[in-house]
Amino acid sequence: FFEHLLFEGTPNIKRGEWMKIVSANGGKNNANTTNDRTYYYETFPSNAQKLGLWMEAERMRHAVINQIGVDTQREVVKEEKRLRMDNQPYGNLFTAIQNNLFTNHPYHWPTIGSMEDLNAAKLQEFQDFYKKYYVPNNATLVVAGDIKPAETKKWINEYYGGIPKGTLYPKNFQKDTPITQEKEVTVTDANIQQPAYVFAYRTPGSKERDAYVLEMLSSYLSNGKSSVLYKKLVDDEKKALQVGSFMQSLEDAGIFAFYAIPMTGTTKTTLQADINNEIKKVQNTLISEEDFQKLKNQVENQFVTQNSTVEGIAHSLAHNNVLMGDTNLINKEIEIYRSITRQDLQNAAKKYLNTNQRINLNYLPEKK
């Protein structure tokens, strides 16, 4: 919600003018918010770099946060929630995973909030939020592209140097006790006709080496139509319409989950047994050298692609600085992936993917 308010304007940029100024100068811009951070960006021709720096300084220094903006953006965000989640088949599946995998940590709820949250939010709360978090010592500014560093630094000092520092507040979030017993939960969705079954595990935060290992393990199991789970359950045995796994790396924890949408006639018991068998295979046997080489090629290709554009480089630098604590990871991260062995994949599966460490989520059609 607050991210939307920062496009409302400043004393020097009238309401409704932000996007017009960007596009009139050959640029594009957007923002996104995750569980851990908010990211604003503009991509301009290099001769408009000064304008981009000024605009971001404007909204850090004195964004207009007023009742008109709150009332307008409240409806925009509610509509976004309806379109992306509430009226979308399986749109609240990830929310259901978060709600049940975490209980005390703020990862328990989605960043967009609930309709109750959005309706209850008051102007003063946004103004307080702005003063608390939108200070230069709680922000990272990245400038990437065809720039002259000395000139860029001069403009940054000119536009941002006079913005006063704020108080930094530690993130003393409540932690969740480890999951030691398998838990079964059921959630319904009025927008689906076929159920989905999810088996989700809580895993280490993104700074931990094991987070990289689990990311590679997820790719091995379900990245592409030649992956283990897709080939077996969709292609060969025709038991599932869709099947896969994913690894969501967050700052304080991670989420590793398997999901499956069955073909008509396939039971949850069957899918669960098949997924359990694939987990046991990676726990008990090293994957083949051929599969491992293919996996390393996929990961390396993905890393290079991610950092092949100016926008991708800027995002990596920001992410590494804010959430990973090491901006230079952009030059070193590929070596972390290259250092991972087949034994590491097996060890991670043994350590994190045990039945007593997971929640089993039945995501079912809502009965009429």
C-alpha positions, 0 to 999 in steps of 0.5 A, a space after each residue: 500500500 505504501 509503495 503505491 503512495 510514493 507515486 502520488 507526487 511531491 511539492 515539486 511533482 504534481 499529483 498524476 505527473 510522476 509517470 508522465 515525466 518519466 515517459 516524456 523523457 524516454 524512461 520507464 519505471 515501476 516498483 515492487 515489494 517483497 516480504 523483506 524490502 521495497 524496490 523502486 526503479 527508473 530506467 532512463 536514457 543516460 542523458 536523463 540520469 540527473 532527472 532520475 536521481 532528482 525524482 528519487 530524492 524528491 520522494 525520499 525528502 518530502 513525498 506528499 502523503 495525504 488523505 486523497 492519496 490514501 483513499 485513491 490507492 486503497 481502492 487500487 491496491 484492493 483491486 490489485 489483490 482481487 485481480 492477482 489473488 482473490 479472483 485468480 485460480 490458486 491465487 491464494 495458494 502461496 498465502 496459505 503456505 505462508 499462513 501455515 508454515 510460519 506462525 510468529 514471524 511476519 512471514 506468516 502473512 502476505 505483503 499485500 495484507 488482507 482486505 481488513 488491513 487495507 480497509 483499516 489503514 489510516 493516514 497517520 499510520 502511513 505518515 509515521 511509516 514514512 518518517 520511520 523507514 524512508 531515511 537515507 541510512 535505511 536505503 540503498 541507491 544504485 546507479 548502473 549503466 552508461 554513467 560518469 562516476 564522478 559526475 554521478 557522485 556530485 549529483 547524488 551529493 547535491 540531491 541527497 546530501 541534505 536529507 537528514 538521517 533517521 533512527 534505524 530500528 533493528 528487525 527483532 522479529 519473533 522467531 518460529 520454533 522448528 517444525 518437528 511434527 508433520 501437520 495437515 491443513 485444508 484451505 478452500 478456494 472458490 475459483 478452482 475445480 481441481 485440488 492442489 496438494 502442497 508439501 512445504 518445509 521451512 528452510 534457512 535464510 538466503 545468506 546461508 549456503 544451504 539456501 543455494 544448495 536447496 535452490 539447485 535441488 529444486 531445479 533438479 527436481 522440477 525445472 523444465 519438462 525434462 525434470 524428474 517430477 514433470 517427466 514421471 508424473 505428467 509425461 510418463 504416468 499421466 497422474 498430474 496436470 501439473 507438478 513441481 517444486 520451488 525454493 523461495 529464499 527470504 532474508 530470515 528463512 526459506 520455503 521449499 515446497 512441492 505441489 501437484 494438481 492431480 489428473 481426474 482419478 488420481 488421489 492425493 495418497 498416490 501423488 504424495 507417495 510418488 513425491 515421497 519416493 523422489 525425495 527418498 531417492 535424492 536422500 539415499 542416492 547421489 544424482 548422476 554426473 550427467 544430471 548434475 552437469 545439466 543442472 550446473 549448466 542451467 544454474 550458470 545460464 540463469 545467473 548470466 541471463 539475470 545479470 546481462 542487462 543494466 536493470 538486472 545488474 542494478 537489481 542484483 547490486 541492490 539485493 546483495 547490498 540490502 539483503 545479503 550484506 555483500 554488494 560484491 556477491 555479483 562477482 562471487 555468487 557464481 562460484 558459490 553455485 560452482 562449489 556445490 557438489 552432488 553430496 551437498 544436494 544429498 545432505 540438504 535433502 536429508 537435513 531439510 526434507 523429512 516428513 516430520 518437518 513439513 506441512 501438508 496443505 490440501 488446497 481444495 475447491 470450495 463446495 457450492 
